[in-house]
Amino acid sequence: MFKALFNPLRLVMLEKMEEKPWCVCALAEELGIDTSIVSK
């Protein structure tokens, strides 16, 4: 779990998900990254 949280991009995703629920495609678009990265 700590290994996953060490990644700065994952921390940004967690912060975004605190604001509201996101679908994978919308979060990927918001962050400008591929959906496969978000879905991991």
N, CA, C and O atoms as a DFTB+ gen file, in Angstrom:
160 C
 N C O
     1  1       0.826      -1.189       0.000
     2  2       0.000       0.000       0.000
     3  2       0.879       1.265       0.000
     4  3       0.613       2.209      -0.744
     5  1       1.914       1.274       0.831
     6  2       2.772       2.456       0.891
     7  2       3.520       2.672      -0.412
     8  3       3.774       3.810      -0.809
     9  1       3.873       1.575      -1.080
    10  2       4.542       1.690      -2.379
    11  2       3.638       2.410      -3.374
    12  3       4.107       3.240      -4.152
    13  1       2.355       2.097      -3.352
    14  2       1.403       2.746      -4.258
    15  2       1.268       4.226      -3.944
    16  3       1.164       5.048      -4.855
    17  1       1.269       4.572      -2.663
    18  2       1.109       5.974      -2.263
    19  2       2.372       6.796      -2.470
    20  3       2.321       8.026      -2.446
    21  1       3.505       6.131      -2.672
    22  2       4.753       6.835      -2.892
    23  2       4.778       7.533      -4.248
    24  3       5.493       8.518      -4.430
    25  1       4.002       7.025      -5.192
    26  2       3.954       7.601      -6.534
    27  2       3.204       8.940      -6.488
    28  3       2.036       8.965      -6.102
    29  1       3.849      10.063      -6.876
    30  2       3.209      11.375      -6.811
    31  2       1.931      11.479      -7.647
    32  3       0.990      12.172      -7.261
    33  1       1.899      10.796      -8.780
    34  2       0.710      10.836      -9.630
    35  2      -0.477      10.184      -8.924
    36  3      -1.604      10.668      -9.026
    37  1      -0.229       9.102      -8.218
    38  2      -1.303       8.435      -7.484
    39  2      -1.816       9.311      -6.351
    40  3      -3.006       9.285      -6.036
    41  1      -0.941      10.074      -5.748
    42  2      -1.383      11.003      -4.701
    43  2      -2.296      12.079      -5.283
    44  3      -3.290      12.458      -4.664
    45  1      -1.959      12.562      -6.460
    46  2      -2.804      13.556      -7.128
    47  2      -4.170      12.955      -7.432
    48  3      -5.197      13.609      -7.254
    49  1      -4.175      11.701      -7.893
    50  2      -5.447      11.035      -8.189
    51  2      -6.290      10.898      -6.928
    52  3      -7.501      11.119      -6.963
    53  1      -5.659      10.537      -5.819
    54  2      -6.397      10.416      -4.558
    55  2      -6.989      11.759      -4.129
    56  3      -8.128      11.824      -3.665
    57  1      -6.213      12.818      -4.288
    58  2      -6.711      14.152      -3.938
    59  2      -7.907      14.532      -4.802
    60  3      -8.882      15.099      -4.309
    61  1      -7.829      14.218      -6.088
    62  2      -8.948      14.506      -6.993
    63  2     -10.191      13.719      -6.591
    64  3     -11.304      14.243      -6.625
    65  1      -9.990      12.442      -6.206
    66  2     -11.129      11.593      -5.853
    67  2     -11.763      12.005      -4.525
    68  3     -12.903      11.635      -4.243
    69  1     -11.036      12.764      -3.712
    70  2     -11.631      13.296      -2.482
    71  2     -12.675      14.360      -2.806
    72  3     -13.650      14.528      -2.074
    73  1     -12.461      15.082      -3.918
    74  2     -13.370      16.158      -4.318
    75  2     -14.734      15.620      -4.740
    76  3     -15.772      16.151      -4.346
    77  1     -14.719      14.563      -5.545
    78  2     -15.947      13.993      -6.098
    79  2     -15.637      12.645      -6.722
    80  3     -14.468      12.340      -6.958
    81  1     -16.648      11.826      -6.998
    82  2     -16.402      10.565      -7.699
    83  2     -16.042      10.832      -9.162
    84  3     -16.620      11.714      -9.798
    85  1     -15.106      10.083      -9.680
    86  2     -14.653      10.233     -11.061
    87  2     -14.741       8.884     -11.754
    88  3     -14.482       7.851     -11.137
    89  1     -15.101       8.882     -13.021
    90  2     -14.928       7.673     -13.820
    91  2     -13.485       7.696     -14.342
    92  3     -12.850       8.749     -14.391
    93  1     -12.991       6.546     -14.722
    94  2     -11.597       6.433     -15.164
    95  2     -11.305       7.363     -16.331
    96  3     -10.272       8.032     -16.352
    97  1     -12.205       7.406     -17.296
    98  2     -11.943       8.220     -18.493
    99  2     -11.898       9.713     -18.160
   100  3     -11.073      10.440     -18.714
   101  1     -12.757      10.173     -17.278
   102  2     -12.776      11.595     -16.916
   103  2     -11.532      11.977     -16.107
   104  3     -10.959      13.047     -16.314
   105  1     -11.119      11.107     -15.191
   106  2      -9.927      11.392     -14.396
   107  2      -8.680      11.388     -15.273
   108  3      -7.797      12.229     -15.101
   109  1      -8.603      10.456     -16.202
   110  2      -7.469      10.409     -17.127
   111  2      -7.403      11.674     -17.972
   112  3      -6.326      12.231     -18.186
   113  1      -8.550      12.122     -18.448
   114  2      -8.591      13.353     -19.250
   115  2      -8.196      14.563     -18.407
   116  3      -7.451      15.427     -18.871
   117  1      -8.685      14.630     -17.185
   118  2      -8.366      15.746     -16.273
   119  2      -6.868      15.836     -16.013
   120  3      -6.306      16.930     -15.945
   121  1      -6.223      14.675     -15.868
   122  2      -4.796      14.645     -15.554
   123  2      -3.913      14.578     -16.786
   124  3      -2.695      14.725     -16.684
   125  1      -4.515      14.357     -17.954
   126  2      -3.745      14.283     -19.191
   127  2      -2.902      13.026     -19.291
   128  3      -1.790      13.057     -19.817
   129  1      -3.434      11.914     -18.784
   130  2      -2.713      10.651     -18.828
   131  2      -3.591       9.569     -19.444
   132  3      -4.792       9.766     -19.627
   133  1      -2.992       8.437     -19.762
   134  2      -3.718       7.332     -20.381
   135  2      -4.642       6.650     -19.363
   136  3      -4.329       6.579     -18.174
   137  1      -5.767       6.159     -19.844
   138  2      -6.735       5.520     -18.953
   139  2      -6.162       4.257     -18.288
   140  3      -6.571       3.906     -17.181
   141  1      -5.233       3.583     -18.946
   142  2      -4.643       2.377     -18.338
   143  2      -3.850       2.722     -17.083
   144  3      -3.773       1.911     -16.160
   145  1      -3.270       3.896     -17.037
   146  2      -2.528       4.334     -15.859
   147  2      -3.496       4.589     -14.700
   148  3      -3.222       4.209     -13.561
   149  1      -4.606       5.221     -14.992
   150  2      -5.596       5.535     -13.962
   151  2      -6.237       4.262     -13.427
   152  3      -6.458       4.140     -12.222
   153  1      -6.535       3.322     -14.298
   154  2      -7.235       2.122     -13.872
   155  2      -6.388       1.213     -12.989
   156  3      -6.932       0.390     -12.252
   157  1      -5.076       1.348     -13.051
   158  2      -4.214       0.542     -12.180
   159  2      -4.433       0.965     -10.761
   160  3      -3.810       0.419      -9.851
